[in-house]
Amino acid sequence: MKTILKLAPVIGLAGLLAACGTTTEQRAATGAIGGAVAGQAIGGNTGATVAGAAIGAIGGAVTTPKKPN
């Protein structure tokens, strides 16, 4: 139950920050920040934080921003 309570705000924050930005670099940076926060909340150690940041950066970099029609 404690894990679920830790994850709820992290998932919400990640959803808000997921791939924010107009350039690839901005999206990678926001993904890395969200991933690092999620990794720390889930794993609680440096390795999990670094892994979360790396996964978030890759995820943010490969997303494409929505373009208005």
N, C-alpha and C positions, 0 to 999 in steps of 0.2 A: 504494500500500500504506500509506503514511503517513497518508493521509486516512482510510482504513478504521480504522486504529488510533486515530485521534483521535475518530472517530464512535462507536465501540463504547461507551465509557463514557458519552458524551453521550446516546445513545439509551437506554441503561439508566436513567440518571438521569431523563430525560424521562418514561420509562414509569412510574417510581416516583412522580414528582411530578405527573403529568398529572391535572389537575383535582382536586387534593387540596383539601379544604375543604367546609364545609357551606353557605356563602353564596356568592353570585355574586362578591362582592369577593374572597373568599379564593381561589376557583378562578381568577379573573383574575390575582391576584398570583402564585400558584404557576405558572401558565402563563407569565407574563411572565418569571419567574426562569429557568425551564427554557428558554424561547425565547432569552433573552439568552445563556445559557451555550452553547446550541447554535449560535447565530449567531456568537459569538466563536470557537468551535472550528472552525466551517466556514469563515467568511470571514476571520477574523483582523483585522478592522478595526472601527471604531466604527459605520459604516453597517450592517454585517451584524449587529452586536450590537443596535442599535436596531430594525432590521427584525425580528429574531428575537423580541425582547421584545414588539413590537406584535402579531406573529402569535400568539405564545403567549398573550398577554393576551386576545385575541379568542377564541382557541380555548378557553381556560379559562372565559371568561365565558358562552359559548354551550352549554357542557355542562350536563347535568342530573345531580345526584348520584343514586346508586342508593338507593332507599328500600326498607327491609326490608318483606316482606309480612306 
